[in-house]
Amino acid sequence: MNRYVMFMGFLLLLTWAMSLIGGMPPLRLAWRLEIPLILGLYYYFNSVTRPSKWQPLVAALPIVLVYGIFEANFMSLGRLLRIIEIKEFPELLNVLPVWIIISTGLIFSLSFIIFVKHLRFNRIPGMALGLLPFLFLVLMVEAAPDYFLFAFERVQKPVTEWSDIQSAEDNGRIWMMLYHEAKRNSNLKKIADYRDDPAFIKKTEDIVSRIQTLETPKNVHLIVLESFVDPELFKGLSFSRKPMHPEFEKIFKKQGSLTISPVFGGGTAQAEFELLCGVPALRKMSGMEFDVFTGRQTYALPALLARAGYHTLATNAYKPDFFNSINAYSGLGFKNSYYPKEYASGRETYLSTGDVTGEKYMFDGDLLKQNLAFISEWKASNPGISLFNYVISIYGHFPHQMNAQKRPTVIDVKAPSETGILKTASTSSITGPRPWPHLSMTSGSRTLKAW
C-alpha cells in the first residue's frame, strides 16, 4: 500500500511543480476517473515486472513518461496533446533542435530498455489478460465513440468548451485525450456523407477561378475586435466629441452594416467560424465547430484565397490552446498563425503582449501596431503577392480591466437617464485611425462595460 500512496504523492507533487514553471494544472481534481485509471495502470505494471527494490520505480516509468509528454507538449505548443497529433511526429522532428531530439531519444530508449529488462516474460498470458480492460477502453474510443461519449459525459465533470486545459484539470489529461479522440471519430462518422461532394467542389473551384482572373487582386484585412460596439448605435447619447475617427469615417461613412453574432457571453470561436466559413455555427458536430478541425484543409475563405494565390496569415492576441485554434486556423487555410510569445514561447511569432500592468489582456493598440509593422515589412519583401491578413483581439474580453492611467478618458458621454450619467473611457495612444472608443457605462452602483 505504501508504494501506491508514495507514487500518487510523487505524481501530485510533480504536476504541481510543473505548473509553477508554465506547465499544465496540477493533478488534484481529476479523482473520478483519471486517478483510478493511473492507479490501475500502476497496479498492472507492478504485476508484470519482477519483484525487486527497484520495482516501484520501474512500474512508475511508463506513467511518468506519459505525463512528461503532456507537459512537454503543453509547454512548447500551448495545448493539450491529442492522439491524432501522433501523425505530426515526423514534422516535429524536422523543426526540433538536435539536442532535444537526442536527449528525448536517450530518455525514452533507456526507459524502454529498463522496463523491458524487468518484465516477467514467464507470465505472458497474465500480461495479455491484464491488458484487456485498457484495450477495451481504446476499442470503445475508436470503434464505438458515441457510447464512450455517452458514458463519459454522465460520470465526468462538464467539458469546458473554451479551454482544453481547464477540462484537463477537471477530468484528467489521459481521459481528455481519449475524449477528444472519441469526439473526433464521432464527428468523422457524422460528416462522412458530405465529404468530397462534386457539386460543392465545382462551385468552390469556380470562385477560385474568378479571383485568379482579377487584374490586380486587392489585399484583404479582416479585423475582429472582441465585444466591440459602436456607441452611436445607442439612442439619446451625446458625446463631447465624435466617437468615430475622422479617417475611419471618411472610408466607411454610410457603408457600414450590422450582423448578429451566433453567441453572447462566451464562444468567440463560433463568431470566427461564421466569419471565415460563411455558414451558421450550429454546434451540431461539437460544442463549437472549431473543435472539429484536425488541420485538414477545408473550403473556407482563407483556403479559397490561398488557392487563388494569396498569402494567408492569422494573428490571435491570446493563447493557442483556446478553442483548438491552431488546428482550426490550419484547416481553414491559413498558412501561418501567430500568438503572443508570452503564451506560446515554442512557436514562431512576431507578437508580444506588451505592458499589461493593471490589465488582463493585450491592448488592441499594441496588437494592431505590431500587426501593421509586420505586414508592412512582409509586403515590402513580397511585393507581387496579395495578402489576406486576419486579426482577432482579446482586449475587450471580460473582466474588462483597463488601466486608466495608461488609457485616460478622452470622450464624455451623457444620456437622458434618471439613473446616472454615462461616461466613456478611451485613449489616444493608438496610432492611426480608431473607429470607436471603449465605453464604461455607470448606473447607480453597477458598472457595465462594452468594448
N, C-alpha and C positions, 0 to 999 in steps of 0.2 A: 504493500500500500504506500510505503514511503516514496518509492520511485515515481509513482503516479502524481503524488502531491508535489514532489520536487520538480517533476517535468512541467506540470501546469504552472507552477510558480515561476519557473525559468522562462516559459513562453510568455506569460503575462509581463514579466519584467523586461524581456527582450522587446516586445512590441511597444511597451511604454517608453523605453529608451529610444527606440527608433522614431517614435512620434515627436520626440523633443528635438530631433535633428532634421525634421522635414519629412518623416515617413508617414505611413498610414496611421489612423487612430488605434490606440491600444486595444488588445483583445480583452474586453471586460464586460461587454453587454450581450455578446452572442452566445448565451448559455443554452438556448433552446435546442439548437441542432449542431452548431459549429463545435462547441466544446465536447459534447458527446461523441461526435464524429472523430475528433482528434484523439480522444481517449480510446475509442475503438481501434483506430489505426495504431496507436501506440501499443495497445494490448496485442494486436496481431503481430506487429514487428518484434515484440518481446517473445512471442510464442514460436516464431520461425527462426530465431537466432540462438546460437549456443549460449548456455549459461556461463557467465564469467563476470569478473568485476567491471568489465567494460560494457556489458550487455545493455544497461540502461542508456548509455551514451550512444551506442551503435543503433539501438532501436529508435532513438530520437532523431538520428541524422536525416532520414528522408523528410520528416515533417518540418524540421528546422530549415532544410534547404528549400522546401516549397514556400514557406513563409518568407525566406530570404529573397526568392524570386519575386514575390508580390511586392516586397519593399523596394527592391532594385528597380522594378518596372515603374512603380509609382514615383520614386524619387528622380528618375531620369526622364519619364514621359508624362507624368502628371495624371495617370489614370489607372483604374483597376484592370489587372490582367484578365483577358478573356481567352477561352480555349481556341477560338478561331484565329487568334493572333499568332499561334504557333507557326502558321504558314508564312509569316513575315520574318521568321528567324534568319533565312538566308540574306534578306535585305539588311537585317540588323547587323550581321557580321561584316557587311560592306562599309558600314559607317562607324562602327565602334573602334576606338583606339586599340592598337595591337596589344598594349599591356593589359587592358581589360579582358580581351579575348583570351590571352594566355593565362592570366590569373584565374578567370572564371573556369576555364577548361581544366586547370590543375585542381581546383577545389572540387569540381564535380567528379573528375576522374578518380581522385583519391578517396572521396566519399563512397563512390560506387565500388571501388576495389575493397575497401574496408568492410562495407556492408555485405558484399557477396562472400567475402572470406569467412564471415561469421554465420552464414546461413547453415541451417540444419538440413542438408540435402537428403538425409535419410527419412525425412518426413514430407516428401513432395505431395502425396495425396492429401495430407492435412493442410499443407500450404494452399493447395488449389481449393479445398473446401472452405477454408477461411476467407478466401478472396471472393466467394460467391456474393455476399451481401453488397460489397463495394462494386462488383461488376454489374449487379442488378440495378444499382443506382445509376451507373453510367448508361446502361441499356435503356432505362426509363427516359433519361435526358435525350438520348439520340433517337430512339425508336417510338417512344410514346411521350413526347414533350408536353402535350396538353394535360395528361394525367399527373405528370410531375408538377406542373404549374398549379394545377388544382389543389394538390396536397400541400405544396409549398405555401401558397397564399392563405391557407387556413391555419397553419401552425406557426408561421413566422410573423415578424413584425412587418407592417406595410413597407413596400419598397419606396424609397424616396426618389421621385421621378427626376428631380433636377440634379442629383449628385450620386454617382456610383459609390463614392467614398462614405457618405453618410449611411447608405444602405449596407455597405460592408461592415461599418461599425455596429449597426443594429443586428445584422444577421450573419456576419462572418464572411471572411474572404473566400473560402472554398465554396460555400453554399451560394454566394452571389455569383461566382464564376459559373457554377452549374446552372443557376437560374438564367443567366444571360444566354448560355448555350441552348437551354431548352426554349427560351423565348425566340431565339434566332431560328431554331428548327421549326417551331410552330409557325412563325411568320413566313418562312420559306414555303411551307405547305399551302398557306392561305393565298399567297400571291403567285403561285406557280402557273395558274391558268392565264395570268395577264402578261407573262414574260414573253418577249420576242414576238409581239403582235405585229404582223407585216404592215397592216394599215397605219398603225401608230408610227412605226419606224419610217415609213414613207413620208408621212406628214412632217416629222422632225427633220428629215433629210432635205425636204423642200425649204424649210425655214433656214437651214444652214446654207443652202444654195443661194437664197435671196440675200442673206447677209454678205456672202462672198462676192456677189455682183455689185455691191456698193462701191462707188468710185473712191471715196475716202471714208472708211469706217471711223466713226467717232469713238473717242474714249468714253467709257461708261463708268460713272461713280455712283454707287448705291450706299448711302449713309443712313444707318439705322440708329436712332437715339433712344435709349431706354426710358420708358414712361414720359415721353416728350409731349408737350401740349402747347398749342398756340393760345396765349392769354386773350387775344382779341376774339376768340370764339365765345367767351363769356359775355353775356348781355349786361349792360348797365355799368361796365367798368370804365373808369377814366384813368389815364396814365400821365405821369409828369413829363414823359417823352414817348415817342412812338416805340413800341417794343421791337418791331421788325427792323433789322439793319437796312439802311438805305440801299446798299449794294445788292442785298438779297431781294429786296422789294423790286428793284429795277429789273431783275431777271425773272422773277416769278409772279409779279403783280397780276392778279386776275387769272392766273394759270394754276392755282392750287386746287386740290380736290381732297376729299375725305374717303377713308376706307375704315372698315371695322376690324379691329384685331380679334383673332379667334380666342384669345384668352385675356383674363384680367387677374392680377394678383398672383402671378406665377406662370411659368411656361413660356419664357422668351423664345425658345426654340420652335414653338408652334407658329409664332409670327414669322420667324425666319424661314420656316418651311414653306409657308404660303407665299412669301415674297419671292423666294428663289425658285419655287416649283410651279407656282401659278395654279395650284389646286387646293381644295379645302383640307385643313388639318383636322381629321375626324376621329383620331385616336383609335382606328379600327385594328391596326396591326400591333400597337403597343400603347403605353401610357402617353407617348408622344412619338411622332413619326421619326424624329432624329434617332431614336433608339434602334430602329430597324436597319439603319445603314451599317454596312460592314466595310465600306470603302470601295465596293464595286460600283462602276460607273452607271449613272442614270442619264436621263434626257432632260435635266433641269436647265435653267437659264445659263449658269456658268459653263456647263458641259457643251451646250449649243454654241455659245460664243467661242469656247476653246476650239471646237471642231471647225469653226469658221476662221480661225487664225488669231484669235485674241489670246493675250496672256492674262490668266485669271488668278487673282490673289484675294485672300480673305484675312482681315485683321480683326481680332476679337480682344477686347480690353480686359477679359477676365480669365479664369482658369480653364485649361484644356479638358479637364475631366468632366466639366459641366455639360450635360445634355449630349454626351457622346459626340461632341462637336468635331473632333479630329476625323473620325470615320465619316461623319456626315458631310463635312466640307470636301473631303476627298471624293466621296461618292457623288456629290453634286457637281463635281467638275472643276474644283479649284486646284490649280497646280501647286500653289503654296498657301499655307495658313500660318499666321503669326500670332503669338500671345506674348504678354509682358514677361520678360526674363525672370522677374521675381516669382512667377507662378510656374514657369516651365524652363528651368535652367538647362535642361538637356536638349532643348530644341533650338534650331537656328531662328533668330528673330532680330528685328531692328527696334523693338518696342521695349519701353520701360515705364513703370507706373509713375515715376517721378515722385515729387513730395506729396505724400498723403497724410501729413500731420493734421490731426483734428478731423479727419475724414476717413471713410472706409474704402472708397473705390477710386479708381483712376479718374482724374478730371478730364472732361471731354476736350477742353482746350489743349491739354498735353497730348491727348490721343490724336487729335486732328492735325496738330502742328507736326508731330512726328511722322504721321502718315503722308502729309503733304511733302515733307522733305524727302522721304523715302521714294515716293513715286516720281518726284521731280528728277531725282538722281537716276532712277531706273529708266525713265523716258529719255533722258539725255544719252544714256548708254544704248538704248534700243529705239532709235527714232522711227523706224519703219514698222513697228509693231503696235497694234491697238491694244488698249488696256481695259480690263474690267476690274475695277477696284471696289471691293466690298468691305465696309467698315461697320462694326457694331459696338456700341458703347455700353458702359455699365454704371456711369456716374449717377444717373437718376434712379437707381435701384433702391428700394427700401433697405436700410432705415433712413435714407435721405440725409445723411450727415454732410454739412457744409461748413467749412472754416470761414467765418465772416470776416476775419482779419485779412485773409488772402483774397477773398471774393466779396468785397463790400457791396452794399446796396447802391444801385445806380438809378433805379426807377421806383417811384412811389405809385401805388395803385389804390384808388379809392372806389368803394362801391356803395350804393344807396341801400345800406343794410342796418337794421336796428341792433344787430348782434355785434358789430365791431367794424374795424377797418381792415381792408386787405392791403398788404404790403409785399412788394416783390424783393427778392434777394438775388442779385445778379453780379456780374463782374465785367470789367472792361479789359481783362487780361488776355482774351483771345485775340490773336492777330488775324485780321481778315474778317469777312462777313460773318455775322452771327444773327441767325434768323429771329430767335425769341429768347428772352431771359428765363431764369428759373423763378418759379413762383413760390412764395411762402404765405399761405393764407391763414390768418389768425382770426378766430372767432371765439370769444369768451376764453375758457381755459383750454380749449383744444387747438392744436396746430396741425393743419394738413398741408402737405407739400406736393406739388405736381411738377414734374420735370420734363 
